[in-house]
Amino acid sequence: MTERADGILRDYFQVDGSGSMDRIVFDDAGQDDFLLALNADHEVMVPLFQKVAGLPDREFERQYGVGGIGQRLKGRKSSFKGYEPAERFAEVLSNIMPDSLSLESIFYTFFKMRESDQRRFYRMRYEEDIREFLVESGYPNFKGNSLPEEPDFVIPESEPYEVIGEVRVIQRKDREKRFKEFRSEAAAAATNFPDARFVAIANMGAYIEHHDDRESLRDGITKDGSSEIDAVFFHDERDELLDQLSEWGVTRQTKIG
């Protein structure tokens, strides 16, 4: 993607090569220049300019009144010429982009934000996998988008709720932040659902598999048991999760046949 974007930026904008690093010059670029660059590759250039300009869908809608701009443009199969949302996006870019940016700066910003998007996507997929696993194991559940704090899974599907669960895919560098999030979510759940158990599921990948003392990590999440978290399970402890639900007497759907 960066190779494709590099070629398009060089094709449609001026390049200042006088310094130690090439810079893309946007100072004299107008709406048509941005529209042509966007049109050259919808899937690459739309998210790139959204990231670099700091205009995710919600922010663009808030400031300029056009909703879902990224999805509208990335998914369009035909030309942007004469397409009002694309022309509006190009017009905004021509007004707000800085005079110039180094290619290194453009791609660093793009890469870091795309990396964040990929982590978010992986977490969503992992959440879905956990919910499906619970259903297959006899515990119907749902993602609590309509409930306070929007928990990742709720058992059962109707009140009274018995289990509130949160899921995280955790990297070593951000584990303390994620551990704190678990504790904050557990405290909120204790207020909103005082009769429900709170479960934290932490996917720490290969790190946990090679960690000598996973109980110390578990204690780090629960703050040595002082938090409102009732149980913590790592990604390779699904059987233990089922055992705990059974021990708590959580309502289980009996399979027929």
Order of alpha helices (4+ residues) and beta strands (2+ residues): alpha-beta-beta-alpha-alpha-alpha-alpha-alpha-beta-alpha-beta-beta-alpha-beta-alpha-alpha-beta-alpha
